């Protein structure tokens, strides 16, 4: 009976070590998963901001092109008016 109790104690100790190691590994995996989720949120935020900045830059460039075209058209019209005289 003493040997059986000793064998059961060893089995229980080994099982507890196994469970402890699994819990530790799962904790590490959850930590890495949480870090990955946070990084994905940051990347999404950066992508969104980049898209906003790109859109604003595109709008500003189009506005500048339109102003340049208006100025060029206006100058061309003045040149045409002067040459008609």
N, CA, C and O atoms as a CHARMM CRD file, in Angstrom:
* protein
*
  340
    1    1 UNK  N      0.81900  -1.19400   0.00000 PROA 1      0.00000
    2    1 UNK  CA     0.00000   0.00000   0.00000 PROA 1      0.00000
    3    1 UNK  C      0.85700   1.25000   0.00000 PROA 1      0.00000
    4    1 UNK  O      0.47400   2.24800  -0.61000 PROA 1      0.00000
    5    2 UNK  N      2.00200   1.23100   0.66100 PROA 2      0.00000
    6    2 UNK  CA     2.88300   2.38000   0.74300 PROA 2      0.00000
    7    2 UNK  C      3.47200   2.74000  -0.61500 PROA 2      0.00000
    8    2 UNK  O      3.62300   3.91300  -0.95900 PROA 2      0.00000
    9    3 UNK  N      3.80900   1.67400  -1.39300 PROA 3      0.00000
   10    3 UNK  CA     4.37800   1.93100  -2.71100 PROA 3      0.00000
   11    3 UNK  C      3.33600   2.52300  -3.66200 PROA 3      0.00000
   12    3 UNK  O      3.66300   3.38400  -4.47900 PROA 3      0.00000
   13    4 UNK  N      2.09800   2.07100  -3.56300 PROA 4      0.00000
   14    4 UNK  CA     1.03800   2.60100  -4.41500 PROA 4      0.00000
   15    4 UNK  C      0.80500   4.08000  -4.13100 PROA 4      0.00000
   16    4 UNK  O      0.65000   4.88300  -5.05100 PROA 4      0.00000
   17    5 UNK  N      0.78100   4.42500  -2.86400 PROA 5      0.00000
   18    5 UNK  CA     0.58700   5.81900  -2.47500 PROA 5      0.00000
   19    5 UNK  C      1.74700   6.67300  -2.97800 PROA 5      0.00000
   20    5 UNK  O      1.54300   7.78600  -3.46400 PROA 5      0.00000
   21    6 UNK  N      2.95600   6.15000  -2.85900 PROA 6      0.00000
   22    6 UNK  CA     4.13800   6.86300  -3.34600 PROA 6      0.00000
   23    6 UNK  C      4.07200   7.02300  -4.87200 PROA 6      0.00000
   24    6 UNK  O      4.41500   8.08500  -5.39100 PROA 6      0.00000
   25    7 UNK  N      3.63900   5.99200  -5.58900 PROA 7      0.00000
   26    7 UNK  CA     3.52600   6.05000  -7.04900 PROA 7      0.00000
   27    7 UNK  C      2.45800   7.06700  -7.45900 PROA 7      0.00000
   28    7 UNK  O      2.66500   7.84300  -8.39100 PROA 7      0.00000
   29    8 UNK  N      1.30900   7.06200  -6.75900 PROA 8      0.00000
   30    8 UNK  CA     0.26000   8.04900  -7.04900 PROA 8      0.00000
   31    8 UNK  C      0.75300   9.46900  -6.78700 PROA 8      0.00000
   32    8 UNK  O      0.42700  10.39100  -7.53500 PROA 8      0.00000
   33    9 UNK  N      1.53600   9.64400  -5.72800 PROA 9      0.00000
   34    9 UNK  CA     2.07300  10.97100  -5.40700 PROA 9      0.00000
   35    9 UNK  C      3.00500  11.44100  -6.52200 PROA 9      0.00000
   36    9 UNK  O      2.98500  12.61200  -6.90100 PROA 9      0.00000
   37   10 UNK  N      3.81200  10.53400  -7.03800 PROA 10     0.00000
   38   10 UNK  CA     4.71900  10.88900  -8.13800 PROA 10     0.00000
   39   10 UNK  C      3.91300  11.24300  -9.38400 PROA 10     0.00000
   40   10 UNK  O      4.23300  12.21900 -10.06200 PROA 10     0.00000
   41   11 UNK  N      2.87400  10.46900  -9.69800 PROA 11     0.00000
   42   11 UNK  CA     2.03300  10.74600 -10.86500 PROA 11     0.00000
   43   11 UNK  C      1.36400  12.10700 -10.71900 PROA 11     0.00000
   44   11 UNK  O      1.33300  12.89100 -11.66700 PROA 11     0.00000
   45   12 UNK  N      0.82900  12.38800  -9.53100 PROA 12     0.00000
   46   12 UNK  CA     0.17600  13.67900  -9.29800 PROA 12     0.00000
   47   12 UNK  C      1.18600  14.81000  -9.42400 PROA 12     0.00000
   48   12 UNK  O      0.86900  15.85400  -9.99300 PROA 12     0.00000
   49   13 UNK  N      2.38800  14.62500  -8.90700 PROA 13     0.00000
   50   13 UNK  CA     3.42100  15.66500  -9.01000 PROA 13     0.00000
   51   13 UNK  C      3.79100  15.90700 -10.47200 PROA 13     0.00000
   52   13 UNK  O      3.92600  17.05700 -10.89000 PROA 13     0.00000
   53   14 UNK  N      3.95400  14.85100 -11.24300 PROA 14     0.00000
   54   14 UNK  CA     4.29400  15.00100 -12.66000 PROA 14     0.00000
   55   14 UNK  C      3.16000  15.67400 -13.42600 PROA 14     0.00000
   56   14 UNK  O      3.40500  16.50900 -14.29700 PROA 14     0.00000
   57   15 UNK  N      1.92200  15.31100 -13.10400 PROA 15     0.00000
   58   15 UNK  CA     0.78200  15.94300 -13.76900 PROA 15     0.00000
   59   15 UNK  C      0.70700  17.42500 -13.42200 PROA 15     0.00000
   60   15 UNK  O      0.39600  18.24700 -14.28300 PROA 15     0.00000
   61   16 UNK  N      0.98700  17.77000 -12.17500 PROA 16     0.00000
   62   16 UNK  CA     0.94400  19.18900 -11.79100 PROA 16     0.00000
   63   16 UNK  C      2.04900  19.97500 -12.49100 PROA 16     0.00000
   64   16 UNK  O      1.84300  21.12700 -12.87400 PROA 16     0.00000
   65   17 UNK  N      3.21200  19.36400 -12.66000 PROA 17     0.00000
   66   17 UNK  CA     4.29400  20.03000 -13.40200 PROA 17     0.00000
   67   17 UNK  C      3.87100  20.23600 -14.85300 PROA 17     0.00000
   68   17 UNK  O      4.10400  21.30200 -15.42400 PROA 17     0.00000
   69   18 UNK  N      3.24600  19.21600 -15.45500 PROA 18     0.00000
   70   18 UNK  CA     2.76900  19.31100 -16.83400 PROA 18     0.00000
   71   18 UNK  C      1.72600  20.42200 -16.96900 PROA 18     0.00000
   72   18 UNK  O      1.79400  21.23200 -17.89200 PROA 18     0.00000
   73   19 UNK  N      0.76400  20.45600 -16.04600 PROA 19     0.00000
   74   19 UNK  CA    -0.27700  21.48200 -16.08500 PROA 19     0.00000
   75   19 UNK  C      0.33700  22.86100 -15.89700 PROA 19     0.00000
   76   19 UNK  O     -0.03900  23.80500 -16.59200 PROA 19     0.00000
   77   20 UNK  N      1.28300  22.99000 -14.96200 PROA 20     0.00000
   78   20 UNK  CA     1.93500  24.28200 -14.72300 PROA 20     0.00000
   79   20 UNK  C      2.64000  24.76400 -15.98800 PROA 20     0.00000
   80   20 UNK  O      2.51300  25.93000 -16.36400 PROA 20     0.00000
   81   21 UNK  N      3.37700  23.88000 -16.64200 PROA 21     0.00000
   82   21 UNK  CA     4.08900  24.26300 -17.86800 PROA 21     0.00000
   83   21 UNK  C      3.11700  24.65700 -18.97200 PROA 21     0.00000
   84   21 UNK  O      3.36500  25.62100 -19.69800 PROA 21     0.00000
   85   22 UNK  N      2.02000  23.92900 -19.10800 PROA 22     0.00000
   86   22 UNK  CA     1.01800  24.28200 -20.12000 PROA 22     0.00000
   87   22 UNK  C      0.39400  25.63600 -19.82400 PROA 22     0.00000
   88   22 UNK  O      0.21300  26.44400 -20.73500 PROA 22     0.00000
   89   23 UNK  N      0.06300  25.89500 -18.56900 PROA 23     0.00000
   90   23 UNK  CA    -0.51600  27.18900 -18.19300 PROA 23     0.00000
   91   23 UNK  C      0.46800  28.32500 -18.47900 PROA 23     0.00000
   92   23 UNK  O      0.07700  29.38800 -18.96100 PROA 23     0.00000
   93   24 UNK  N      1.73800  28.09200 -18.18000 PROA 24     0.00000
   94   24 UNK  CA     2.76000  29.11400 -18.44100 PROA 24     0.00000
   95   24 UNK  C      2.86900  29.39200 -19.93500 PROA 24     0.00000
   96   24 UNK  O      2.93600  30.55000 -20.34900 PROA 24     0.00000
   97   25 UNK  N      2.88700  28.33000 -20.75000 PROA 25     0.00000
   98   25 UNK  CA     2.96100  28.50900 -22.20200 PROA 25     0.00000
   99   25 UNK  C      1.72000  29.21100 -22.74100 PROA 25     0.00000
  100   25 UNK  O      1.81700  30.06100 -23.62700 PROA 25     0.00000
  101   26 UNK  N      0.56500  28.85900 -22.21100 PROA 26     0.00000
  102   26 UNK  CA    -0.66400  29.51300 -22.65900 PROA 26     0.00000
  103   26 UNK  C     -0.64200  30.99300 -22.28800 PROA 26     0.00000
  104   26 UNK  O     -1.08900  31.83900 -23.06200 PROA 26     0.00000
  105   27 UNK  N     -0.12100  31.30300 -21.09800 PROA 27     0.00000
  106   27 UNK  CA     0.00500  32.70400 -20.69700 PROA 27     0.00000
  107   27 UNK  C      0.90400  33.47200 -21.65000 PROA 27     0.00000
  108   27 UNK  O      0.59100  34.60000 -22.03100 PROA 27     0.00000
  109   28 UNK  N      2.02200  32.86600 -22.03500 PROA 28     0.00000
  110   28 UNK  CA     2.92800  33.50900 -22.99000 PROA 28     0.00000
  111   28 UNK  C      2.24400  33.70500 -24.33900 PROA 28     0.00000
  112   28 UNK  O      2.40900  34.74500 -24.97800 PROA 28     0.00000
  113   29 UNK  N      1.47500  32.70600 -24.77100 PROA 29     0.00000
  114   29 UNK  CA     0.77500  32.81700 -26.05900 PROA 29     0.00000
  115   29 UNK  C     -0.27800  33.92000 -26.01200 PROA 29     0.00000
  116   29 UNK  O     -0.41600  34.68900 -26.96300 PROA 29     0.00000
  117   30 UNK  N     -1.02100  33.99800 -24.90800 PROA 30     0.00000
  118   30 UNK  CA    -2.02300  35.05300 -24.78500 PROA 30     0.00000
  119   30 UNK  C     -1.36600  36.42600 -24.77200 PROA 30     0.00000
  120   30 UNK  O     -1.90200  37.38000 -25.33600 PROA 30     0.00000
  121   31 UNK  N     -0.20000  36.52800 -24.12600 PROA 31     0.00000
  122   31 UNK  CA     0.52800  37.79800 -24.10200 PROA 31     0.00000
  123   31 UNK  C      0.94800  38.19100 -25.51700 PROA 31     0.00000
  124   31 UNK  O      0.77900  39.34000 -25.92400 PROA 31     0.00000
  125   32 UNK  N      1.49400  37.23500 -26.26200 PROA 32     0.00000
  126   32 UNK  CA     1.90600  37.51400 -27.64300 PROA 32     0.00000
  127   32 UNK  C      0.70400  37.85800 -28.51400 PROA 32     0.00000
  128   32 UNK  O      0.78300  38.74600 -29.36400 PROA 32     0.00000
  129   33 UNK  N     -0.40300  37.16100 -28.30500 PROA 33     0.00000
  130   33 UNK  CA    -1.61700  37.44200 -29.05700 PROA 33     0.00000
  131   33 UNK  C     -2.12400  38.84900 -28.75800 PROA 33     0.00000
  132   33 UNK  O     -2.56400  39.56300 -29.65900 PROA 33     0.00000
  133   34 UNK  N     -2.05900  39.24000 -27.48800 PROA 34     0.00000
  134   34 UNK  CA    -2.48500  40.58300 -27.09900 PROA 34     0.00000
  135   34 UNK  C     -1.58100  41.63300 -27.74100 PROA 34     0.00000
  136   34 UNK  O     -2.06300  42.65700 -28.22600 PROA 34     0.00000
  137   35 UNK  N     -0.27400  41.38100 -27.74300 PROA 35     0.00000
  138   35 UNK  CA     0.65800  42.31000 -28.38900 PROA 35     0.00000
  139   35 UNK  C      0.35900  42.41500 -29.88100 PROA 35     0.00000
  140   35 UNK  O      0.39200  43.50800 -30.44700 PROA 35     0.00000
  141   36 UNK  N      0.07100  41.29100 -30.51500 PROA 36     0.00000
  142   36 UNK  CA    -0.24300  41.29100 -31.94100 PROA 36     0.00000
  143   36 UNK  C     -1.50400  42.09900 -32.21500 PROA 36     0.00000
  144   36 UNK  O     -1.56300  42.85900 -33.18200 PROA 36     0.00000
  145   37 UNK  N     -2.51000  41.93400 -31.36500 PROA 37     0.00000
  146   37 UNK  CA    -3.75500  42.69000 -31.53700 PROA 37     0.00000
  147   37 UNK  C     -3.49800  44.18500 -31.37500 PROA 37     0.00000
  148   37 UNK  O     -4.04800  44.99700 -32.12000 PROA 37     0.00000
  149   38 UNK  N     -2.66600  44.54700 -30.40500 PROA 38     0.00000
  150   38 UNK  CA    -2.34000  45.96300 -30.21200 PROA 38     0.00000
  151   38 UNK  C     -1.58700  46.50800 -31.42000 PROA 38     0.00000
  152   38 UNK  O     -1.85200  47.62400 -31.86600 PROA 38     0.00000
  153   39 UNK  N     -0.65900  45.73100 -31.94500 PROA 39     0.00000
  154   39 UNK  CA     0.08600  46.17100 -33.12800 PROA 39     0.00000
  155   39 UNK  C     -0.83400  46.31700 -34.33400 PROA 39     0.00000
  156   39 UNK  O     -0.65900  47.23000 -35.14000 PROA 39     0.00000
  157   40 UNK  N     -1.80300  45.43300 -34.46300 PROA 40     0.00000
  158   40 UNK  CA    -2.75900  45.55400 -35.56000 PROA 40     0.00000
  159   40 UNK  C     -3.58200  46.82600 -35.42400 PROA 40     0.00000
  160   40 UNK  O     -3.87300  47.48300 -36.42400 PROA 40     0.00000
  161   41 UNK  N     -3.96200  47.18300 -34.20100 PROA 41     0.00000
  162   41 UNK  CA    -4.71100  48.41900 -33.98600 PROA 41     0.00000
  163   41 UNK  C     -3.86400  49.62600 -34.36200 PROA 41     0.00000
  164   41 UNK  O     -4.35200  50.56200 -34.99500 PROA 41     0.00000
  165   42 UNK  N     -2.58900  49.59900 -33.96800 PROA 42     0.00000
  166   42 UNK  CA    -1.69500  50.71000 -34.30000 PROA 42     0.00000
  167   42 UNK  C     -1.51700  50.80500 -35.81100 PROA 42     0.00000
  168   42 UNK  O     -1.57100  51.89800 -36.37500 PROA 42     0.00000
  169   43 UNK  N     -1.30800  49.67400 -36.46700 PROA 43     0.00000
  170   43 UNK  CA    -1.14100  49.68100 -37.92100 PROA 43     0.00000
  171   43 UNK  C     -2.39600  50.18000 -38.62400 PROA 43     0.00000
  172   43 UNK  O     -2.30500  50.91100 -39.61100 PROA 43     0.00000
  173   44 UNK  N     -3.55500  49.79600 -38.13100 PROA 44     0.00000
  174   44 UNK  CA    -4.80600  50.28200 -38.71700 PROA 44     0.00000
  175   44 UNK  C     -4.91000  51.79300 -38.54200 PROA 44     0.00000
  176   44 UNK  O     -5.31100  52.49900 -39.46800 PROA 44     0.00000
  177   45 UNK  N     -4.55300  52.29200 -37.36200 PROA 45     0.00000
  178   45 UNK  CA    -4.58700  53.73100 -37.10100 PROA 45     0.00000
  179   45 UNK  C     -3.63100  54.46500 -38.04000 PROA 45     0.00000
  180   45 UNK  O     -3.98700  55.49000 -38.62100 PROA 45     0.00000
  181   46 UNK  N     -2.41800  53.93500 -38.18600 PROA 46     0.00000
  182   46 UNK  CA    -1.42100  54.56300 -39.06100 PROA 46     0.00000
  183   46 UNK  C     -1.89800  54.53700 -40.51100 PROA 46     0.00000
  184   46 UNK  O     -1.76500  55.53200 -41.22400 PROA 46     0.00000
  185   47 UNK  N     -2.45200  53.41200 -40.95200 PROA 47     0.00000
  186   47 UNK  CA    -2.97100  53.32600 -42.32200 PROA 47     0.00000
  187   47 UNK  C     -4.08800  54.33500 -42.55500 PROA 47     0.00000
  188   47 UNK  O     -4.14700  54.97400 -43.60600 PROA 47     0.00000
  189   48 UNK  N     -4.97400  54.47700 -41.56900 PROA 48     0.00000
  190   48 UNK  CA    -6.08000  55.42800 -41.69200 PROA 48     0.00000
  191   48 UNK  C     -5.55400  56.84900 -41.78900 PROA 48     0.00000
  192   48 UNK  O     -5.98600  57.62000 -42.64700 PROA 48     0.00000
  193   49 UNK  N     -4.62100  57.19700 -40.91000 PROA 49     0.00000
  194   49 UNK  CA    -4.04700  58.54900 -40.93600 PROA 49     0.00000
  195   49 UNK  C     -3.30300  58.79300 -42.24100 PROA 49     0.00000
  196   49 UNK  O     -3.40000  59.87500 -42.82000 PROA 49     0.00000
  197   50 UNK  N     -2.56200  57.79200 -42.70700 PROA 50     0.00000
  198   50 UNK  CA    -1.83300  57.93600 -43.96100 PROA 50     0.00000
  199   50 UNK  C     -2.80000  58.18400 -45.11300 PROA 50     0.00000
  200   50 UNK  O     -2.54700  59.03200 -45.96900 PROA 50     0.00000
  201   51 UNK  N     -3.90500  57.44600 -45.13600 PROA 51     0.00000
  202   51 UNK  CA    -4.90100  57.63400 -46.19800 PROA 51     0.00000
  203   51 UNK  C     -5.50500  59.03600 -46.12900 PROA 51     0.00000
  204   51 UNK  O     -5.72200  59.66900 -47.16200 PROA 51     0.00000
  205   52 UNK  N     -5.77700  59.52600 -44.90500 PROA 52     0.00000
  206   52 UNK  CA    -6.31800  60.87800 -44.75800 PROA 52     0.00000
  207   52 UNK  C     -5.33000  61.92000 -45.27200 PROA 52     0.00000
  208   52 UNK  O     -5.70600  62.83500 -46.00500 PROA 52     0.00000
  209   53 UNK  N     -4.07000  61.77500 -44.88500 PROA 53     0.00000
  210   53 UNK  CA    -3.03800  62.73000 -45.30800 PROA 53     0.00000
  211   53 UNK  C     -2.86900  62.67400 -46.82200 PROA 53     0.00000
  212   53 UNK  O     -2.73800  63.71000 -47.47500 PROA 53     0.00000
  213   54 UNK  N     -2.87000  61.46300 -47.37900 PROA 54     0.00000
  214   54 UNK  CA    -2.72500  61.30800 -48.82600 PROA 54     0.00000
  215   54 UNK  C     -3.88800  61.97700 -49.56000 PROA 54     0.00000
  216   54 UNK  O     -3.68700  62.62900 -50.58500 PROA 54     0.00000
  217   55 UNK  N     -5.09800  61.81400 -49.03600 PROA 55     0.00000
  218   55 UNK  CA    -6.27400  62.42200 -49.65700 PROA 55     0.00000
  219   55 UNK  C     -6.19800  63.94500 -49.57600 PROA 55     0.00000
  220   55 UNK  O     -6.50500  64.63400 -50.54900 PROA 55     0.00000
  221   56 UNK  N     -5.78900  64.47500 -48.41800 PROA 56     0.00000
  222   56 UNK  CA    -5.66300  65.93000 -48.27100 PROA 56     0.00000
  223   56 UNK  C     -4.58600  66.47300 -49.20200 PROA 56     0.00000
  224   56 UNK  O     -4.75700  67.53100 -49.80800 PROA 56     0.00000
  225   57 UNK  N     -3.48600  65.75300 -49.31300 PROA 57     0.00000
  226   57 UNK  CA    -2.40900  66.17700 -50.20000 PROA 57     0.00000
  227   57 UNK  C     -2.88900  66.18900 -51.64600 PROA 57     0.00000
  228   57 UNK  O     -2.60200  67.12200 -52.39600 PROA 57     0.00000
  229   58 UNK  N     -3.61500  65.15700 -52.02800 PROA 58     0.00000
  230   58 UNK  CA    -4.16300  65.09100 -53.39300 PROA 58     0.00000
  231   58 UNK  C     -5.09700  66.27100 -53.65500 PROA 58     0.00000
  232   58 UNK  O     -5.04700  66.88500 -54.72100 PROA 58     0.00000
  233   59 UNK  N     -5.94800  66.58400 -52.67900 PROA 59     0.00000
  234   59 UNK  CA    -6.87700  67.70600 -52.82200 PROA 59     0.00000
  235   59 UNK  C     -6.11500  69.01400 -52.96500 PROA 59     0.00000
  236   59 UNK  O     -6.44000  69.83600 -53.82200 PROA 59     0.00000
  237   60 UNK  N     -5.10200  69.20700 -52.12600 PROA 60     0.00000
  238   60 UNK  CA    -4.30600  70.44200 -52.19000 PROA 60     0.00000
  239   60 UNK  C     -3.59700  70.55700 -53.53400 PROA 60     0.00000
  240   60 UNK  O     -3.54200  71.64100 -54.11500 PROA 60     0.00000
  241   61 UNK  N     -3.05600  69.45100 -54.03300 PROA 61     0.00000
  242   61 UNK  CA    -2.38400  69.48300 -55.33100 PROA 61     0.00000
  243   61 UNK  C     -3.36500  69.81400 -56.45500 PROA 61     0.00000
  244   61 UNK  O     -3.03200  70.56800 -57.36900 PROA 61     0.00000
  245   62 UNK  N     -4.56500  69.25500 -56.38700 PROA 62     0.00000
  246   62 UNK  CA    -5.57100  69.56900 -57.40200 PROA 62     0.00000
  247   62 UNK  C     -5.97100  71.03900 -57.33500 PROA 62     0.00000
  248   62 UNK  O     -6.14700  71.68800 -58.36700 PROA 62     0.00000
  249   63 UNK  N     -6.11300  71.56500 -56.11300 PROA 63     0.00000
  250   63 UNK  CA    -6.44900  72.98100 -55.96600 PROA 63     0.00000
  251   63 UNK  C     -5.33800  73.85600 -56.53700 PROA 63     0.00000
  252   63 UNK  O     -5.60600  74.84900 -57.21300 PROA 63     0.00000
  253   64 UNK  N     -4.08600  73.48000 -56.26000 PROA 64     0.00000
  254   64 UNK  CA    -2.95900  74.25000 -56.78400 PROA 64     0.00000
  255   64 UNK  C     -2.92600  74.17900 -58.31000 PROA 64     0.00000
  256   64 UNK  O     -2.66500  75.18400 -58.97100 PROA 64     0.00000
  257   65 UNK  N     -3.18500  73.00800 -58.86600 PROA 65     0.00000
  258   65 UNK  CA    -3.22800  72.86700 -60.32700 PROA 65     0.00000
  259   65 UNK  C     -4.34400  73.71100 -60.92800 PROA 65     0.00000
  260   65 UNK  O     -4.15800  74.34100 -61.96900 PROA 65     0.00000
  261   66 UNK  N     -5.49700  73.72300 -60.27700 PROA 66     0.00000
  262   66 UNK  CA    -6.62000  74.53000 -60.77000 PROA 66     0.00000
  263   66 UNK  C     -6.28400  76.01900 -60.72500 PROA 66     0.00000
  264   66 UNK  O     -6.59100  76.75300 -61.66400 PROA 66     0.00000
  265   67 UNK  N     -5.65300  76.46900 -59.63200 PROA 67     0.00000
  266   67 UNK  CA    -5.25700  77.87900 -59.54900 PROA 67     0.00000
  267   67 UNK  C     -4.24000  78.21800 -60.62500 PROA 67     0.00000
  268   67 UNK  O     -4.31100  79.27600 -61.25000 PROA 67     0.00000
  269   68 UNK  N     -3.29700  77.31600 -60.83600 PROA 68     0.00000
  270   68 UNK  CA    -2.28100  77.53300 -61.86200 PROA 68     0.00000
  271   68 UNK  C     -2.93900  77.60000 -63.24200 PROA 68     0.00000
  272   68 UNK  O     -2.58500  78.44500 -64.06500 PROA 68     0.00000
  273   69 UNK  N     -3.88800  76.71400 -63.48500 PROA 69     0.00000
  274   69 UNK  CA    -4.57500  76.70400 -64.77300 PROA 69     0.00000
  275   69 UNK  C     -5.36800  77.99400 -64.96200 PROA 69     0.00000
  276   69 UNK  O     -5.35800  78.57400 -66.04800 PROA 69     0.00000
  277   70 UNK  N     -6.06200  78.45100 -63.90400 PROA 70     0.00000
  278   70 UNK  CA    -6.81500  79.69900 -64.00100 PROA 70     0.00000
  279   70 UNK  C     -5.88700  80.87200 -64.27800 PROA 70     0.00000
  280   70 UNK  O     -6.18900  81.73900 -65.09900 PROA 70     0.00000
  281   71 UNK  N     -4.75300  80.88900 -63.58300 PROA 71     0.00000
  282   71 UNK  CA    -3.78900  81.96900 -63.80200 PROA 71     0.00000
  283   71 UNK  C     -3.24300  81.90400 -65.22100 PROA 71     0.00000
  284   71 UNK  O     -3.13700  82.93100 -65.89200 PROA 71     0.00000
  285   72 UNK  N     -2.90000  80.72100 -65.67800 PROA 72     0.00000
  286   72 UNK  CA    -2.37800  80.54900 -67.03400 PROA 72     0.00000
  287   72 UNK  C     -3.42600  80.95300 -68.06800 PROA 72     0.00000
  288   72 UNK  O     -3.11200  81.64400 -69.03600 PROA 72     0.00000
  289   73 UNK  N     -4.66600  80.52200 -67.86200 PROA 73     0.00000
  290   73 UNK  CA    -5.74400  80.89100 -68.79100 PROA 73     0.00000
  291   73 UNK  C     -5.96800  82.39800 -68.79600 PROA 73     0.00000
  292   73 UNK  O     -6.17200  83.00500 -69.84700 PROA 73     0.00000
  293   74 UNK  N     -5.92700  82.98800 -67.61400 PROA 74     0.00000
  294   74 UNK  CA    -6.12600  84.43300 -67.50900 PROA 74     0.00000
  295   74 UNK  C     -5.00200  85.18800 -68.23600 PROA 74     0.00000
  296   74 UNK  O     -5.25900  86.14000 -68.97200 PROA 74     0.00000
  297   75 UNK  N     -3.75900  84.74900 -68.01800 PROA 75     0.00000
  298   75 UNK  CA    -2.62900  85.39400 -68.69700 PROA 75     0.00000
  299   75 UNK  C     -2.71300  85.19100 -70.20600 PROA 75     0.00000
  300   75 UNK  O     -2.42600  86.11100 -70.97100 PROA 75     0.00000
  301   76 UNK  N     -3.10000  84.01100 -70.63300 PROA 76     0.00000
  302   76 UNK  CA    -3.22000  83.75100 -72.06600 PROA 76     0.00000
  303   76 UNK  C     -4.29400  84.64500 -72.67500 PROA 76     0.00000
  304   76 UNK  O     -4.12800  85.15200 -73.78500 PROA 76     0.00000
  305   77 UNK  N     -5.38300  84.83700 -71.95900 PROA 77     0.00000
  306   77 UNK  CA    -6.45300  85.70600 -72.44600 PROA 77     0.00000
  307   77 UNK  C     -5.95900  87.14300 -72.57000 PROA 77     0.00000
  308   77 UNK  O     -6.26800  87.82600 -73.54700 PROA 77     0.00000
  309   78 UNK  N     -5.19000  87.60500 -71.58000 PROA 78     0.00000
  310   78 UNK  CA    -4.64900  88.96800 -71.65000 PROA 78     0.00000
  311   78 UNK  C     -3.69400  89.10400 -72.82800 PROA 78     0.00000
  312   78 UNK  O     -3.70200  90.11300 -73.53400 PROA 78     0.00000
  313   79 UNK  N     -2.86700  88.07200 -73.03300 PROA 79     0.00000
  314   79 UNK  CA    -1.93300  88.10700 -74.16200 PROA 79     0.00000
  315   79 UNK  C     -2.71200  88.15200 -75.47200 PROA 79     0.00000
  316   79 UNK  O     -2.35800  88.90400 -76.38000 PROA 79     0.00000
  317   80 UNK  N     -3.75600  87.36000 -75.57000 PROA 80     0.00000
  318   80 UNK  CA    -4.59100  87.36000 -76.78200 PROA 80     0.00000
  319   80 UNK  C     -5.24700  88.72100 -76.99500 PROA 80     0.00000
  320   80 UNK  O     -5.32500  89.20800 -78.12300 PROA 80     0.00000
  321   81 UNK  N     -5.72000  89.33400 -75.90700 PROA 81     0.00000
  322   81 UNK  CA    -6.33900  90.65800 -76.01100 PROA 81     0.00000
  323   81 UNK  C     -5.32800  91.70000 -76.48100 PROA 81     0.00000
  324   81 UNK  O     -5.64700  92.56200 -77.30000 PROA 81     0.00000
  325   82 UNK  N     -4.10800  91.61200 -75.95700 PROA 82     0.00000
  326   82 UNK  CA    -3.07500  92.58000 -76.33200 PROA 82     0.00000
  327   82 UNK  C     -2.67900  92.38600 -77.79200 PROA 82     0.00000
  328   82 UNK  O     -2.48500  93.36200 -78.51700 PROA 82     0.00000
  329   83 UNK  N     -2.55800  91.14200 -78.22400 PROA 83     0.00000
  330   83 UNK  CA    -2.14700  90.89100 -79.60900 PROA 83     0.00000
  331   83 UNK  C     -3.23100  91.28700 -80.60300 PROA 83     0.00000
  332   83 UNK  O     -2.92900  91.57300 -81.76100 PROA 83     0.00000
  333   84 UNK  N     -4.48900  91.30600 -80.16800 PROA 84     0.00000
  334   84 UNK  CA    -5.57500  91.72700 -81.05400 PROA 84     0.00000
  335   84 UNK  C     -5.53000  93.23000 -81.29500 PROA 84     0.00000
  336   84 UNK  O     -5.97600  93.71000 -82.33700 PROA 84     0.00000
  337   85 UNK  N     -4.99900  93.96000 -80.34400 PROA 85     0.00000
  338   85 UNK  CA    -4.93900  95.41100 -80.50300 PROA 85     0.00000
  339   85 UNK  C     -3.91600  95.74800 -81.52700 PROA 85     0.00000
  340   85 UNK  O     -3.70000  96.92400 -81.82000 PROA 85     0.00000
